[in-house]
């Protein structure tokens, strides 16, 4: 998993830079999505950090590679949901 993080970071940077090179054209980009009621970028980041410290990333990786027990799948689903909200709201920018 540790080897995948630099790759994921590089891919994210590439996508972000490609968006910057569009010269301000939206290219169909819908823009940032609103966060669910009661959520903030900080609260999402805090929950993601907590899940990271509890090993959620390895559970996400295992879930993406095949069948896992329901508890592991639940953690992976929650992590992916939070990450999608965080990235969709453009909290990382």
Phi and psi restraints in degrees (range 20) as a CNS / XPLOR table:
assign (resid 1 and name C) (resid 2 and name N)
       (resid 2 and name CA) (resid 2 and name C) 1.0 -63.0 20.0 2
assign (resid 2 and name N) (resid 2 and name CA)
       (resid 2 and name C) (resid 3 and name N) 1.0 -29.4 20.0 2
assign (resid 2 and name C) (resid 3 and name N)
       (resid 3 and name CA) (resid 3 and name C) 1.0 -75.1 20.0 2
assign (resid 3 and name N) (resid 3 and name CA)
       (resid 3 and name C) (resid 4 and name N) 1.0 -23.9 20.0 2
assign (resid 3 and name C) (resid 4 and name N)
       (resid 4 and name CA) (resid 4 and name C) 1.0 -79.2 20.0 2
assign (resid 4 and name N) (resid 4 and name CA)
       (resid 4 and name C) (resid 5 and name N) 1.0 -27.1 20.0 2
assign (resid 4 and name C) (resid 5 and name N)
       (resid 5 and name CA) (resid 5 and name C) 1.0 -61.5 20.0 2
assign (resid 5 and name N) (resid 5 and name CA)
       (resid 5 and name C) (resid 6 and name N) 1.0 -46.8 20.0 2
assign (resid 5 and name C) (resid 6 and name N)
       (resid 6 and name CA) (resid 6 and name C) 1.0 -61.6 20.0 2
assign (resid 6 and name N) (resid 6 and name CA)
       (resid 6 and name C) (resid 7 and name N) 1.0 -36.7 20.0 2
assign (resid 6 and name C) (resid 7 and name N)
       (resid 7 and name CA) (resid 7 and name C) 1.0 -64.3 20.0 2
assign (resid 7 and name N) (resid 7 and name CA)
       (resid 7 and name C) (resid 8 and name N) 1.0 -44.3 20.0 2
assign (resid 7 and name C) (resid 8 and name N)
       (resid 8 and name CA) (resid 8 and name C) 1.0 -63.7 20.0 2
assign (resid 8 and name N) (resid 8 and name CA)
       (resid 8 and name C) (resid 9 and name N) 1.0 -40.5 20.0 2
assign (resid 8 and name C) (resid 9 and name N)
       (resid 9 and name CA) (resid 9 and name C) 1.0 -64.7 20.0 2
assign (resid 9 and name N) (resid 9 and name CA)
       (resid 9 and name C) (resid 10 and name N) 1.0 -41.6 20.0 2
assign (resid 9 and name C) (resid 10 and name N)
       (resid 10 and name CA) (resid 10 and name C) 1.0 -65.5 20.0 2
assign (resid 10 and name N) (resid 10 and name CA)
       (resid 10 and name C) (resid 11 and name N) 1.0 -40.8 20.0 2
assign (resid 10 and name C) (resid 11 and name N)
       (resid 11 and name CA) (resid 11 and name C) 1.0 -64.8 20.0 2
assign (resid 11 and name N) (resid 11 and name CA)
       (resid 11 and name C) (resid 12 and name N) 1.0 -43.0 20.0 2
assign (resid 11 and name C) (resid 12 and name N)
       (resid 12 and name CA) (resid 12 and name C) 1.0 -61.7 20.0 2
assign (resid 12 and name N) (resid 12 and name CA)
       (resid 12 and name C) (resid 13 and name N) 1.0 -44.8 20.0 2
assign (resid 12 and name C) (resid 13 and name N)
       (resid 13 and name CA) (resid 13 and name C) 1.0 -62.0 20.0 2
assign (resid 13 and name N) (resid 13 and name CA)
       (resid 13 and name C) (resid 14 and name N) 1.0 -40.3 20.0 2
assign (resid 13 and name C) (resid 14 and name N)
       (resid 14 and name CA) (resid 14 and name C) 1.0 -62.8 20.0 2
assign (resid 14 and name N) (resid 14 and name CA)
       (resid 14 and name C) (resid 15 and name N) 1.0 -44.5 20.0 2
assign (resid 14 and name C) (resid 15 and name N)
       (resid 15 and name CA) (resid 15 and name C) 1.0 -64.3 20.0 2
assign (resid 15 and name N) (resid 15 and name CA)
       (resid 15 and name C) (resid 16 and name N) 1.0 -42.8 20.0 2
assign (resid 15 and name C) (resid 16 and name N)
       (resid 16 and name CA) (resid 16 and name C) 1.0 -64.1 20.0 2
assign (resid 16 and name N) (resid 16 and name CA)
       (resid 16 and name C) (resid 17 and name N) 1.0 -42.5 20.0 2
assign (resid 16 and name C) (resid 17 and name N)
       (resid 17 and name CA) (resid 17 and name C) 1.0 -66.3 20.0 2
assign (resid 17 and name N) (resid 17 and name CA)
       (resid 17 and name C) (resid 18 and name N) 1.0 -37.3 20.0 2
assign (resid 17 and name C) (resid 18 and name N)
       (resid 18 and name CA) (resid 18 and name C) 1.0 -61.6 20.0 2
assign (resid 18 and name N) (resid 18 and name CA)
       (resid 18 and name C) (resid 19 and name N) 1.0 -38.2 20.0 2
assign (resid 18 and name C) (resid 19 and name N)
       (resid 19 and name CA) (resid 19 and name C) 1.0 -65.4 20.0 2
assign (resid 19 and name N) (resid 19 and name CA)
       (resid 19 and name C) (resid 20 and name N) 1.0 -36.0 20.0 2
assign (resid 19 and name C) (resid 20 and name N)
       (resid 20 and name CA) (resid 20 and name C) 1.0 -68.4 20.0 2
assign (resid 20 and name N) (resid 20 and name CA)
       (resid 20 and name C) (resid 21 and name N) 1.0 -31.4 20.0 2
assign (resid 20 and name C) (resid 21 and name N)
       (resid 21 and name CA) (resid 21 and name C) 1.0 -75.8 20.0 2
assign (resid 21 and name N) (resid 21 and name CA)
       (resid 21 and name C) (resid 22 and name N) 1.0 -5.7 20.0 2
assign (resid 21 and name C) (resid 22 and name N)
       (resid 22 and name CA) (resid 22 and name C) 1.0 -72.9 20.0 2
assign (resid 22 and name N) (resid 22 and name CA)
       (resid 22 and name C) (resid 23 and name N) 1.0 -4.2 20.0 2
assign (resid 22 and name C) (resid 23 and name N)
       (resid 23 and name CA) (resid 23 and name C) 1.0 69.3 20.0 2
assign (resid 23 and name N) (resid 23 and name CA)
       (resid 23 and name C) (resid 24 and name N) 1.0 29.3 20.0 2
assign (resid 23 and name C) (resid 24 and name N)
       (resid 24 and name CA) (resid 24 and name C) 1.0 88.8 20.0 2
assign (resid 24 and name N) (resid 24 and name CA)
       (resid 24 and name C) (resid 25 and name N) 1.0 -5.2 20.0 2
assign (resid 24 and name C) (resid 25 and name N)
       (resid 25 and name CA) (resid 25 and name C) 1.0 -73.4 20.0 2
assign (resid 25 and name N) (resid 25 and name CA)
       (resid 25 and name C) (resid 26 and name N) 1.0 141.7 20.0 2
assign (resid 25 and name C) (resid 26 and name N)
       (resid 26 and name CA) (resid 26 and name C) 1.0 -79.3 20.0 2
assign (resid 26 and name N) (resid 26 and name CA)
       (resid 26 and name C) (resid 27 and name N) 1.0 -25.7 20.0 2
assign (resid 26 and name C) (resid 27 and name N)
       (resid 27 and name CA) (resid 27 and name C) 1.0 50.3 20.0 2
assign (resid 27 and name N) (resid 27 and name CA)
       (resid 27 and name C) (resid 28 and name N) 1.0 36.4 20.0 2
assign (resid 27 and name C) (resid 28 and name N)
       (resid 28 and name CA) (resid 28 and name C) 1.0 80.8 20.0 2
assign (resid 28 and name N) (resid 28 and name CA)
       (resid 28 and name C) (resid 29 and name N) 1.0 5.9 20.0 2
assign (resid 28 and name C) (resid 29 and name N)
       (resid 29 and name CA) (resid 29 and name C) 1.0 -68.2 20.0 2
assign (resid 29 and name N) (resid 29 and name CA)
       (resid 29 and name C) (resid 30 and name N) 1.0 121.7 20.0 2
assign (resid 29 and name C) (resid 30 and name N)
       (resid 30 and name CA) (resid 30 and name C) 1.0 -75.5 20.0 2
assign (resid 30 and name N) (resid 30 and name CA)
       (resid 30 and name C) (resid 31 and name N) 1.0 -8.1 20.0 2
assign (resid 30 and name C) (resid 31 and name N)
       (resid 31 and name CA) (resid 31 and name C) 1.0 88.0 20.0 2
assign (resid 31 and name N) (resid 31 and name CA)
       (resid 31 and name C) (resid 32 and name N) 1.0 -176.5 20.0 2
assign (resid 31 and name C) (resid 32 and name N)
       (resid 32 and name CA) (resid 32 and name C) 1.0 -67.2 20.0 2
assign (resid 32 and name N) (resid 32 and name CA)
       (resid 32 and name C) (resid 33 and name N) 1.0 141.2 20.0 2
assign (resid 32 and name C) (resid 33 and name N)
       (resid 33 and name CA) (resid 33 and name C) 1.0 -90.0 20.0 2
assign (resid 33 and name N) (resid 33 and name CA)
       (resid 33 and name C) (resid 34 and name N) 1.0 150.4 20.0 2
assign (resid 33 and name C) (resid 34 and name N)
       (resid 34 and name CA) (resid 34 and name C) 1.0 -71.8 20.0 2
assign (resid 34 and name N) (resid 34 and name CA)
       (resid 34 and name C) (resid 35 and name N) 1.0 145.3 20.0 2
assign (resid 34 and name C) (resid 35 and name N)
       (resid 35 and name CA) (resid 35 and name C) 1.0 -79.1 20.0 2
assign (resid 35 and name N) (resid 35 and name CA)
       (resid 35 and name C) (resid 36 and name N) 1.0 153.2 20.0 2
assign (resid 35 and name C) (resid 36 and name N)
       (resid 36 and name CA) (resid 36 and name C) 1.0 -60.1 20.0 2
assign (resid 36 and name N) (resid 36 and name CA)
       (resid 36 and name C) (resid 37 and name N) 1.0 154.6 20.0 2
assign (resid 36 and name C) (resid 37 and name N)
       (resid 37 and name CA) (resid 37 and name C) 1.0 -54.7 20.0 2
assign (resid 37 and name N) (resid 37 and name CA)
       (resid 37 and name C) (resid 38 and name N) 1.0 132.9 20.0 2
assign (resid 37 and name C) (resid 38 and name N)
       (resid 38 and name CA) (resid 38 and name C) 1.0 86.9 20.0 2
assign (resid 38 and name N) (resid 38 and name CA)
       (resid 38 and name C) (resid 39 and name N) 1.0 -6.8 20.0 2
assign (resid 38 and name C) (resid 39 and name N)
       (resid 39 and name CA) (resid 39 and name C) 1.0 -99.3 20.0 2
assign (resid 39 and name N) (resid 39 and name CA)
       (resid 39 and name C) (resid 40 and name N) 1.0 147.9 20.0 2
assign (resid 39 and name C) (resid 40 and name N)
       (resid 40 and name CA) (resid 40 and name C) 1.0 -131.3 20.0 2
assign (resid 40 and name N) (resid 40 and name CA)
       (resid 40 and name C) (resid 41 and name N) 1.0 165.7 20.0 2
assign (resid 40 and name C) (resid 41 and name N)
       (resid 41 and name CA) (resid 41 and name C) 1.0 -57.4 20.0 2
assign (resid 41 and name N) (resid 41 and name CA)
       (resid 41 and name C) (resid 42 and name N) 1.0 -39.8 20.0 2
assign (resid 41 and name C) (resid 42 and name N)
       (resid 42 and name CA) (resid 42 and name C) 1.0 -66.9 20.0 2
assign (resid 42 and name N) (resid 42 and name CA)
       (resid 42 and name C) (resid 43 and name N) 1.0 -40.0 20.0 2
assign (resid 42 and name C) (resid 43 and name N)
       (resid 43 and name CA) (resid 43 and name C) 1.0 -69.3 20.0 2
assign (resid 43 and name N) (resid 43 and name CA)
       (resid 43 and name C) (resid 44 and name N) 1.0 -38.6 20.0 2
assign (resid 43 and name C) (resid 44 and name N)
       (resid 44 and name CA) (resid 44 and name C) 1.0 -63.7 20.0 2
assign (resid 44 and name N) (resid 44 and name CA)
       (resid 44 and name C) (resid 45 and name N) 1.0 -46.0 20.0 2
assign (resid 44 and name C) (resid 45 and name N)
       (resid 45 and name CA) (resid 45 and name C) 1.0 -62.1 20.0 2
assign (resid 45 and name N) (resid 45 and name CA)
       (resid 45 and name C) (resid 46 and name N) 1.0 -40.3 20.0 2
assign (resid 45 and name C) (resid 46 and name N)
       (resid 46 and name CA) (resid 46 and name C) 1.0 -61.3 20.0 2
assign (resid 46 and name N) (resid 46 and name CA)
       (resid 46 and name C) (resid 47 and name N) 1.0 -43.0 20.0 2
assign (resid 46 and name C) (resid 47 and name N)
       (resid 47 and name CA) (resid 47 and name C) 1.0 -69.2 20.0 2
assign (resid 47 and name N) (resid 47 and name CA)
       (resid 47 and name C) (resid 48 and name N) 1.0 -39.0 20.0 2
assign (resid 47 and name C) (resid 48 and name N)
       (resid 48 and name CA) (resid 48 and name C) 1.0 -63.0 20.0 2
assign (resid 48 and name N) (resid 48 and name CA)
       (resid 48 and name C) (resid 49 and name N) 1.0 -42.5 20.0 2
assign (resid 48 and name C) (resid 49 and name N)
       (resid 49 and name CA) (resid 49 and name C) 1.0 -61.9 20.0 2
assign (resid 49 and name N) (resid 49 and name CA)
       (resid 49 and name C) (resid 50 and name N) 1.0 -41.9 20.0 2
assign (resid 49 and name C) (resid 50 and name N)
       (resid 50 and name CA) (resid 50 and name C) 1.0 -62.5 20.0 2
assign (resid 50 and name N) (resid 50 and name CA)
       (resid 50 and name C) (resid 51 and name N) 1.0 -44.9 20.0 2
assign (resid 50 and name C) (resid 51 and name N)
       (resid 51 and name CA) (resid 51 and name C) 1.0 -65.8 20.0 2
assign (resid 51 and name N) (resid 51 and name CA)
       (resid 51 and name C) (resid 52 and name N) 1.0 -37.6 20.0 2
assign (resid 51 and name C) (resid 52 and name N)
       (resid 52 and name CA) (resid 52 and name C) 1.0 -58.6 20.0 2
assign (resid 52 and name N) (resid 52 and name CA)
       (resid 52 and name C) (resid 53 and name N) 1.0 -43.7 20.0 2
assign (resid 52 and name C) (resid 53 and name N)
       (resid 53 and name CA) (resid 53 and name C) 1.0 -68.5 20.0 2
assign (resid 53 and name N) (resid 53 and name CA)
       (resid 53 and name C) (resid 54 and name N) 1.0 -18.5 20.0 2
assign (resid 53 and name C) (resid 54 and name N)
       (resid 54 and name CA) (resid 54 and name C) 1.0 -97.9 20.0 2
assign (resid 54 and name N) (resid 54 and name CA)
       (resid 54 and name C) (resid 55 and name N) 1.0 8.0 20.0 2
assign (resid 54 and name C) (resid 55 and name N)
       (resid 55 and name CA) (resid 55 and name C) 1.0 85.3 20.0 2
assign (resid 55 and name N) (resid 55 and name CA)
       (resid 55 and name C) (resid 56 and name N) 1.0 23.1 20.0 2
assign (resid 55 and name C) (resid 56 and name N)
       (resid 56 and name CA) (resid 56 and name C) 1.0 -63.3 20.0 2
assign (resid 56 and name N) (resid 56 and name CA)
       (resid 56 and name C) (resid 57 and name N) 1.0 -34.6 20.0 2
assign (resid 56 and name C) (resid 57 and name N)
       (resid 57 and name CA) (resid 57 and name C) 1.0 -62.4 20.0 2
assign (resid 57 and name N) (resid 57 and name CA)
       (resid 57 and name C) (resid 58 and name N) 1.0 -38.2 20.0 2
assign (resid 57 and name C) (resid 58 and name N)
       (resid 58 and name CA) (resid 58 and name C) 1.0 -68.7 20.0 2
assign (resid 58 and name N) (resid 58 and name CA)
       (resid 58 and name C) (resid 59 and name N) 1.0 -32.5 20.0 2
assign (resid 58 and name C) (resid 59 and name N)
       (resid 59 and name CA) (resid 59 and name C) 1.0 -70.2 20.0 2
assign (resid 59 and name N) (resid 59 and name CA)
       (resid 59 and name C) (resid 60 and name N) 1.0 -37.2 20.0 2
assign (resid 59 and name C) (resid 60 and name N)
       (resid 60 and name CA) (resid 60 and name C) 1.0 -63.0 20.0 2
assign (resid 60 and name N) (resid 60 and name CA)
       (resid 60 and name C) (resid 61 and name N) 1.0 -43.7 20.0 2
assign (resid 60 and name C) (resid 61 and name N)
       (resid 61 and name CA) (resid 61 and name C) 1.0 -63.5 20.0 2
assign (resid 61 and name N) (resid 61 and name CA)
       (resid 61 and name C) (resid 62 and name N) 1.0 -45.3 20.0 2
assign (resid 61 and name C) (resid 62 and name N)
       (resid 62 and name CA) (resid 62 and name C) 1.0 -62.0 20.0 2
assign (resid 62 and name N) (resid 62 and name CA)
       (resid 62 and name C) (resid 63 and name N) 1.0 -41.6 20.0 2
assign (resid 62 and name C) (resid 63 and name N)
       (resid 63 and name CA) (resid 63 and name C) 1.0 -64.3 20.0 2
assign (resid 63 and name N) (resid 63 and name CA)
       (resid 63 and name C) (resid 64 and name N) 1.0 -34.6 20.0 2
assign (resid 63 and name C) (resid 64 and name N)
       (resid 64 and name CA) (resid 64 and name C) 1.0 -74.7 20.0 2
assign (resid 64 and name N) (resid 64 and name CA)
       (resid 64 and name C) (resid 65 and name N) 1.0 -16.1 20.0 2
assign (resid 64 and name C) (resid 65 and name N)
       (resid 65 and name CA) (resid 65 and name C) 1.0 -95.1 20.0 2
assign (resid 65 and name N) (resid 65 and name CA)
       (resid 65 and name C) (resid 66 and name N) 1.0 -7.8 20.0 2
assign (resid 65 and name C) (resid 66 and name N)
       (resid 66 and name CA) (resid 66 and name C) 1.0 159.7 20.0 2
assign (resid 66 and name N) (resid 66 and name CA)
       (resid 66 and name C) (resid 67 and name N) 1.0 -164.6 20.0 2
assign (resid 66 and name C) (resid 67 and name N)
       (resid 67 and name CA) (resid 67 and name C) 1.0 -71.8 20.0 2
assign (resid 67 and name N) (resid 67 and name CA)
       (resid 67 and name C) (resid 68 and name N) 1.0 137.6 20.0 2
assign (resid 67 and name C) (resid 68 and name N)
       (resid 68 and name CA) (resid 68 and name C) 1.0 -134.7 20.0 2
assign (resid 68 and name N) (resid 68 and name CA)
       (resid 68 and name C) (resid 69 and name N) 1.0 169.7 20.0 2
assign (resid 68 and name C) (resid 69 and name N)
       (resid 69 and name CA) (resid 69 and name C) 1.0 -67.7 20.0 2
assign (resid 69 and name N) (resid 69 and name CA)
       (resid 69 and name C) (resid 70 and name N) 1.0 158.2 20.0 2
assign (resid 69 and name C) (resid 70 and name N)
       (resid 70 and name CA) (resid 70 and name C) 1.0 -57.7 20.0 2
assign (resid 70 and name N) (resid 70 and name CA)
       (resid 70 and name C) (resid 71 and name N) 1.0 -35.2 20.0 2
assign (resid 70 and name C) (resid 71 and name N)
       (resid 71 and name CA) (resid 71 and name C) 1.0 -66.4 20.0 2
assign (resid 71 and name N) (resid 71 and name CA)
       (resid 71 and name C) (resid 72 and name N) 1.0 -43.1 20.0 2
assign (resid 71 and name C) (resid 72 and name N)
       (resid 72 and name CA) (resid 72 and name C) 1.0 -64.8 20.0 2
assign (resid 72 and name N) (resid 72 and name CA)
       (resid 72 and name C) (resid 73 and name N) 1.0 -41.7 20.0 2
assign (resid 72 and name C) (resid 73 and name N)
       (resid 73 and name CA) (resid 73 and name C) 1.0 -63.6 20.0 2
assign (resid 73 and name N) (resid 73 and name CA)
       (resid 73 and name C) (resid 74 and name N) 1.0 -37.6 20.0 2
assign (resid 73 and name C) (resid 74 and name N)
       (resid 74 and name CA) (resid 74 and name C) 1.0 -63.9 20.0 2
assign (resid 74 and name N) (resid 74 and name CA)
       (resid 74 and name C) (resid 75 and name N) 1.0 -42.3 20.0 2
assign (resid 74 and name C) (resid 75 and name N)
       (resid 75 and name CA) (resid 75 and name C) 1.0 -64.2 20.0 2
assign (resid 75 and name N) (resid 75 and name CA)
       (resid 75 and name C) (resid 76 and name N) 1.0 -45.2 20.0 2
assign (resid 75 and name C) (resid 76 and name N)
       (resid 76 and name CA) (resid 76 and name C) 1.0 -62.1 20.0 2
assign (resid 76 and name N) (resid 76 and name CA)
       (resid 76 and name C) (resid 77 and name N) 1.0 -42.8 20.0 2
assign (resid 76 and name C) (resid 77 and name N)
       (resid 77 and name CA) (resid 77 and name C) 1.0 -64.1 20.0 2
assign (resid 77 and name N) (resid 77 and name CA)
       (resid 77 and name C) (resid 78 and name N) 1.0 -42.9 20.0 2
assign (resid 77 and name C) (resid 78 and name N)
       (resid 78 and name CA) (resid 78 and name C) 1.0 -63.5 20.0 2
assign (resid 78 and name N) (resid 78 and name CA)
       (resid 78 and name C) (resid 79 and name N) 1.0 -44.6 20.0 2
assign (resid 78 and name C) (resid 79 and name N)
       (resid 79 and name CA) (resid 79 and name C) 1.0 -61.7 20.0 2
assign (resid 79 and name N) (resid 79 and name CA)
       (resid 79 and name C) (resid 80 and name N) 1.0 -46.7 20.0 2
assign (resid 79 and name C) (resid 80 and name N)
       (resid 80 and name CA) (resid 80 and name C) 1.0 -63.6 20.0 2
assign (resid 80 and name N) (resid 80 and name CA)
       (resid 80 and name C) (resid 81 and name N) 1.0 -37.9 20.0 2
assign (resid 80 and name C) (resid 81 and name N)
       (resid 81 and name CA) (resid 81 and name C) 1.0 -63.3 20.0 2
assign (resid 81 and name N) (resid 81 and name CA)
       (resid 81 and name C) (resid 82 and name N) 1.0 -47.1 20.0 2
assign (resid 81 and name C) (resid 82 and name N)
       (resid 82 and name CA) (resid 82 and name C) 1.0 -62.6 20.0 2
assign (resid 82 and name N) (resid 82 and name CA)
       (resid 82 and name C) (resid 83 and name N) 1.0 -42.2 20.0 2
assign (resid 82 and name C) (resid 83 and name N)
       (resid 83 and name CA) (resid 83 and name C) 1.0 -65.0 20.0 2
assign (resid 83 and name N) (resid 83 and name CA)
       (resid 83 and name C) (resid 84 and name N) 1.0 -40.7 20.0 2
assign (resid 83 and name C) (resid 84 and name N)
       (resid 84 and name CA) (resid 84 and name C) 1.0 -63.2 20.0 2
assign (resid 84 and name N) (resid 84 and name CA)
       (resid 84 and name C) (resid 85 and name N) 1.0 -40.5 20.0 2
assign (resid 84 and name C) (resid 85 and name N)
       (resid 85 and name CA) (resid 85 and name C) 1.0 -63.7 20.0 2
assign (resid 85 and name N) (resid 85 and name CA)
       (resid 85 and name C) (resid 86 and name N) 1.0 -45.2 20.0 2
assign (resid 85 and name C) (resid 86 and name N)
       (resid 86 and name CA) (resid 86 and name C) 1.0 -61.7 20.0 2
assign (resid 86 and name N) (resid 86 and name CA)
       (resid 86 and name C) (resid 87 and name N) 1.0 -48.1 20.0 2
assign (resid 86 and name C) (resid 87 and name N)
       (resid 87 and name CA) (resid 87 and name C) 1.0 -72.9 20.0 2
assign (resid 87 and name N) (resid 87 and name CA)
       (resid 87 and name C) (resid 88 and name N) 1.0 -38.4 20.0 2
assign (resid 87 and name C) (resid 88 and name N)
       (resid 88 and name CA) (resid 88 and name C) 1.0 -64.0 20.0 2
assign (resid 88 and name N) (resid 88 and name CA)
       (resid 88 and name C) (resid 89 and name N) 1.0 -32.6 20.0 2
assign (resid 88 and name C) (resid 89 and name N)
       (resid 89 and name CA) (resid 89 and name C) 1.0 -83.7 20.0 2
assign (resid 89 and name N) (resid 89 and name CA)
       (resid 89 and name C) (resid 90 and name N) 1.0 -2.2 20.0 2
assign (resid 89 and name C) (resid 90 and name N)
       (resid 90 and name CA) (resid 90 and name C) 1.0 63.6 20.0 2
assign (resid 90 and name N) (resid 90 and name CA)
       (resid 90 and name C) (resid 91 and name N) 1.0 35.8 20.0 2
assign (resid 90 and name C) (resid 91 and name N)
       (resid 91 and name CA) (resid 91 and name C) 1.0 -66.6 20.0 2
assign (resid 91 and name N) (resid 91 and name CA)
       (resid 91 and name C) (resid 92 and name N) 1.0 -24.2 20.0 2
assign (resid 91 and name C) (resid 92 and name N)
       (resid 92 and name CA) (resid 92 and name C) 1.0 -79.8 20.0 2
assign (resid 92 and name N) (resid 92 and name CA)
       (resid 92 and name C) (resid 93 and name N) 1.0 -8.0 20.0 2
